[in-house]
Amino acid sequence: MKLKTMFVCFFLVAGSVISNAQENASDIMAKAYTQAGKENKNVFVMFHASWCGWCKKMDKNMTGDALGKFFNDNYVTAHITVKESPKNVSLENPGGEEFLKKFKGERAGLPFWIILDAKGNLLADSFNAKGENLGCPSTPEEVTEFIAKLKKTSRFTDGQLAAVKGVFTIKK
């Protein structure tokens, strides 16, 4: 009876660990590429962490009432969790750090984002002209660079790009 109980406990614990495991970054990207190909869109990949306030702000800006439809109409958005605190390391997507390094974002800070075509080719990244991470753009200069990257990789209209400017630029 003890052996049977031990097996039951083992499978319950193992099942709990497996169900709490985060999705592999390569699986997230495979789904994003497939969807982007079907929908004739590019893939906006945001590397983020649960502790990152700027990551949350960027996500809120991109999905909120003012811009959500514009981003959804132009991109398949994929989130890759990286750089978590030791207590939340289980939230990270396996393979996420390697994917981040592939695009030279391991030292850039968060959020770090890239825009890829449906085949995984890099179209734009969050580095500005000086090689600094734009992260969640907020200054007029950062937002101008962000808009240029969106214009290059989407079908945003001038009016939609003006809305992006209005949402992302922090008013003083």
C-alpha positions, -999 to +999 in steps of 0.1 A: +000+000+000+029+024+008+044+018-026+011+026-043+007+058-023+043+068-032+036+063-069+004+084-067+022+112-048+051+111-073+028+114-103+008+142-087+040+162-079+054+155-114+022+165-131+021+197-111+057+205-121+050+198-157+018+218-158+036+248-142+065+247-167+066+277-190+063+272-228+096+269-246+106+301-265+111+281-297+075+268-295+062+303-289+080+316-319+069+286-341+033+295-333+039+332-340+056+325-373+028+302-384+001+327-375+020+356-390+024+337-423-013+329-424-023+365-416+003+383-437+018+400-406+051+405-390+060+393-355+066+418-327+086+400-300+088+416-266+113+402-240+100+411-206+100+401-169+073+402-142+092+428-122+097+452-151+074+483-148+084+496-183+075+462-198+041+465-183+037+501-196+047+491-231+024+462-231-005+484-218+003+510-245+003+484-273-029+466-262-050+495-248-081+509-264-062+536-283-037+513-301-046+477-295-064+472-328-036+489-348-010+466-333-032+435-336-039+443-373-002+446-381+016+422-358+015+389-341+028+397-307+049+372-289+061+376-253+093+359-241+099+360-203+136+364-194+158+378-166+134+370-138+144+374-101+156+342-084+122+337-067+104+339-101+128+321-123+102+295-130+083+321-150+110+323-176+105+307-210+131+280-215+154+290-244+144+327-240+178+339-229+195+322-259+169+338-282+176+372-266+213+367-271+208+358-308+196+394-313+222+410-290+197+420-264+213+402-234+228+434-220+202+459-233+178+460-204+140+453-205+118+456-223+138+446-254+119+440-286+125+429-321+103+428-352+107+397-374+090+386-406+070+354-407+102+335-415+122+348-386+143+374-404+151+405-384+133+436-397+139+460-367+150+460-331+148+483-301+183+497-305+184+534-314+209+550-338+234+552-309+231+515-301+210+521-269+179+502-261+147+522-267+129+499-244+095+514-238+100+546-257+087+577-239+108+608-249+100+625-281+133+613-296+127+577-286+091+577-298+102+592-332+127+563-336+100+538-326+076+552-351+102+550-379+106+513-371+068+507-370+064+526-403+091+503-419+075+471-406+038+477-407+009+492-427+002+518-400-014+550-415-001+584-407-031+589-384-023+557-365+013+566-362+002+600-347-019+580-322+012+560-313+031+592-307+003+605-285+001+574-263+038+567-259+052+602-254+053+612-218+039+647-213+059+670-190 
